[in-house]
């Protein structure tokens, strides 16, 4: 596996300390970082999926609103 040296903030270092070692979720900082990267990738994919779904629903709402406007206009014309 390739090795990597990174500089992180104090808060990030504290998080890694909390998540590793005695009582931590991960046996090592490397394991934690690998997990964080994998989770980031999965979450990014999910965000993309949700954005696509939002766009689809917005298009559907726009089409529905346009149809409501058409029907409202027709009903208004029919009453005259």
N, C-alpha and C positions, 0 to 999 in steps of 0.2 A: 504494500500500500504506500502511496506517496506520502511524504511528510510535509508539514506546512507549519510555519511559524507566523502567528498573527499578533497584532496589538489590539487589545480590547479595553473597554472602559472599566472603571472601578466597579460600577454596578453590574456589568456583565461578568466580571471576575467573581463578584460575590454570588451571583446566581450559579455559576459553575461550581463554586465551593459548596453551596447548599445542595446541589443536585448530585454531587459525587462524594465518594468516600463513605465513611461510617454513616449508615442510615440513609444515604442518598439513593436516588433511583438508579443511578448508573455507577458502574465500577470504576470508570475513569473519565477524565475530562474529554478524552478523544471520543469515547463512546457517546457521551452527552452531545458533543458537537455534531457527530455524524447523525445522531437522532434528530437534532434540531434542524439540520439541513434537509433531511428526508421529510420531516413534518412541514417545513417551509415549502418544499416542492409540492406536497400534497395539498396544502392550504392554498397555494397559488393557483393550482389547477381548479380547486373548488370555487375560488373567487371568480375565475374566468367563467366557469359553468353558470354561476349565479348571475353574473353580469349578462351573459347571453340570454338567460331565462328572463331577467328583468327587461331586456330590450324586446324580447318576444312579447311579453305581457304588455309593455307600453304600446307596441304596434297594435296589439289586439284591442286595447282600451281605446286607442285613437280611432280604429275602425268602428268599434261599437258606438262611440260618441258621435261619429259622423252619421252612422245609421240612425241613431236616435234623433239627430237633427233633421234628417230627411223625413222620417216618419212624423215628427212634430210639424214640419212644414206642410206635409201632405194633409194632416189632420186639420191644420189651420185653414188650408185652401178648401177643404171639403165642407167646412162650416159656413163658408161664405155663400 
